[in-house]
Amino acid sequence: MTRTRLQTTCLALACFAAALACQKPEPPAPAKASESSVTTNSAAPAAPIAPIAPVVTAPSVDLETLPAREDFEQEASAAITPANLEKQLAALEKEMAAD
């Protein structure tokens, strides 16, 4: 369950980062100059500067603090016995269905 939530969270963050990276901001509309200012200003207008998009980086994750399969094997082998296997399996399936 924890692993599934972690995977779902990582996938959601990746999709969010991809969506932010794909957005292209619309350039501002050029200001209309009056004819008198065009005739007095003979220099060519400067090209508009495109805004810089913020860089999105993934949060750093300490892999040593993430739970792994080995962290739960001893607990599971003590809690699940051949006598209560079906009951434990039903409880896990019910928990997964609730998510």
N, C-alpha and C positions, 0 to 999 in steps of 0.2 A: 504494500500500500504506500509506504513511504517512498519507495523507488519510483512508483508510478507517478506520484505527485511531483517528485523531483524532475522526472522526465517531462511531465506536462508543463511545469514551470519553465524549464529550460527551452522547450519548444515555443512556448508563448513569448518568452523574451527574445528568442531568435526571430520570430515572426514580427514582433514589434520593432526590432532593430532594422529588419529588412524593409518594413513599411516606411520607417522614417528615412531610410537611405534612398528610397525610390521617389519620395516626394520632391518635386521640383517647384521651388517658389516662383510665383509669377513676377516678372520684372515690373518695376513701377512704370506707369504710363508716362511718356515724355511730356513735359510741360509745353504748352503751346505758347510760342513767343509772338508778340505782336509784330506787325510789319515794320514799325518804326525802330524797334530794337534790332531787327534783322538787318536793316539797312545801315545802322550805325555800327554794328558789330560785324566786322569782316572776317574774324577768326572762325574756324570751323569748330562746331561744338564738340566737346570731349565725349568719348564713348561712355555710356553708363557702366558703372562698376557693378558686377553681379554680386549679390550677397553671398557670403561664405556659409555653407551649411555646417551645423555643429557635428562633430565627430562623436558617434555613439560607440562606446567600448563596453564589452561584456564585463560584468562584475567579477572580481577575482574570487576564486573558490579554493579553500584549503581542502585538498583531497584527503588529508589525514582525518578530518573531522566528519567526513561523509560516512554514513553507515554502509557497510558492505555485507555480502552474504555470510562471510566468515564471522561477523559480529553476532549473528543470530543463530548459527548452527548449534551451538552448545545449548542455548535456551530452548530451541525447538526440539532437539533430541530429548531433553528432559521433560518437556511439556507434552509431546506427542508420543503416545505408545500405541502398540498394535490394538490394545483394548479400546482406546478412545479415538482412533484414527478417523472413523466416519463422522463422529461428532465434531472434531476439530475441523475437518474438511468442510462440513456443512456451515460451520461458523465463519470460516474464511470466505466461502462463496457468498454468504449473506452480507458480509462486510464489503466485499467487492461490488455486489449489486447495489448497495446503498450509495456508493460513490458514483 
